[in-house]
Every structure is written in C-alpha cells, then in structure tokens.
Amino acid sequence: MSFSSTVPVLQARGLSRQFGHVRALNQVDFEVFPGEVTALIGDNGAGKSTLVKALSGNLAIDSGTILFDGQEVDMSTPSQASALGIET
C-alpha cells in the first residue's frame, strides 16, 4: 500500500505547556502522515505524556496550534479529539 500525501493527518506547531515554573513543552512541533506508524520516545520528564494529553484533548496547551488534515482544530476536550478518531 502506498501513501503519497504531503499533508500531515495530525500536526502540532509550537506547542507549549507550563506547570508553575516547570516548562513541560517548549515550542514542540510534531507531525504524523497518513499510513505512517509513529513512535514517541524520550527520557523520563521529556514531555511525552504532556504532548499526548494535549493531542488527545486531555490537557490544554498554553500556546501553539494543532491541525488535522491541514485545518486548525480546537482540541480542548477528549470528545473533540475522539470525533476526529484520536484516542488514547
């Protein structure tokens, strides 16, 4: 099977999230293309869970943009993410 889309199905641009003085995400960019299997890896405390929670509507971001199929989306609740097929 071949996928040739140049538009990511899911894209995060410049996501930031802070908890008090701790910056969990600092201008994070992330993209997933159709048909692609993506792994998110990193050290403990690197922000993996924070990013996944933000992309699944379980955690508000302080700044940045989330796009689905090239269109900006509001991912402020899990039901909004679920409507797009995003589940954790």
C-alpha positions as CSV (number, residue, x, y, z in Angstrom):
1,M,0.0,0.0,0.0
2,S,1.4,3.4,-0.9
3,F,0.5,6.7,0.7
4,S,1.8,9.9,-1.0
5,S,0.1,12.7,0.9
6,T,2.3,15.7,1.7
7,V,-0.2,17.0,4.2
8,P,0.2,15.5,7.7
9,V,-3.0,14.0,9.1
10,L,-2.1,15.4,12.5
11,Q,0.3,18.2,13.1
12,A,1.3,20.2,16.2
13,R,3.1,23.6,15.7
14,G,4.9,25.3,18.5
15,L,3.0,23.7,21.4
16,S,4.0,25.0,24.8
17,R,2.7,24.0,28.3
18,Q,3.9,25.1,31.6
19,F,3.1,23.8,35.1
20,G,4.2,26.5,37.5
21,H,7.9,27.1,36.9
22,V,8.3,23.8,35.0
23,R,8.1,24.0,31.2
24,A,6.8,20.6,30.1
25,L,6.6,21.5,26.4
26,N,8.6,24.3,24.8
27,Q,7.6,25.1,21.2
28,V,7.1,21.4,20.2
29,D,6.5,20.5,16.6
30,F,5.1,17.1,15.8
31,E,3.5,15.5,12.7
32,V,2.1,12.2,11.5
33,F,1.4,11.4,7.9
34,P,-1.3,9.1,6.6
35,G,-0.3,5.5,6.7
36,E,2.7,6.2,8.9
37,V,3.4,4.4,12.2
38,T,4.9,6.9,14.6
39,A,6.7,6.2,17.9
40,L,7.1,8.9,20.6
41,I,10.2,8.2,22.7
42,G,12.3,10.1,25.1
43,D,13.7,10.3,28.6
44,N,11.6,10.5,31.7
45,G,10.3,14.0,32.1
46,A,10.8,14.9,28.4
47,G,7.2,15.8,27.9
48,K,5.9,12.7,26.0
49,S,2.8,12.3,28.2
50,T,2.1,16.0,28.2
51,L,2.2,16.0,24.3
52,V,-0.1,13.0,24.0
53,K,-2.5,14.5,26.5
54,A,-2.6,17.8,24.6
55,L,-3.1,16.0,21.2
56,S,-6.0,13.9,22.7
57,G,-7.8,16.9,24.3
58,N,-7.0,15.9,27.8
59,L,-4.8,18.9,28.6
60,A,-5.0,22.5,27.5
61,I,-1.9,24.0,25.8
62,D,-0.6,27.4,26.7
63,S,0.3,28.3,23.1
64,G,0.7,26.7,19.7
65,T,-1.6,25.2,17.1
66,I,-3.0,21.7,16.4
67,L,-4.0,20.9,12.8
68,F,-6.0,17.9,11.5
69,D,-5.8,17.2,7.7
70,G,-4.3,20.7,7.3
71,Q,-7.1,22.5,9.2
72,E,-6.7,24.1,12.6
73,V,-8.8,22.3,15.2
74,D,-9.7,23.0,18.8
75,M,-8.5,20.1,20.9
76,S,-9.8,21.3,24.3
77,T,-11.8,18.2,25.2
78,P,-11.4,14.4,24.7
79,S,-14.7,14.3,22.8
80,Q,-13.4,16.7,20.2
81,A,-10.3,14.5,19.7
82,S,-12.5,11.4,19.6
83,A,-14.7,12.9,16.9
84,L,-11.5,13.1,14.7
85,G,-10.6,9.5,15.6
86,I,-7.9,10.4,18.1
87,E,-8.0,8.2,21.2
88,T,-5.6,7.3,24.0
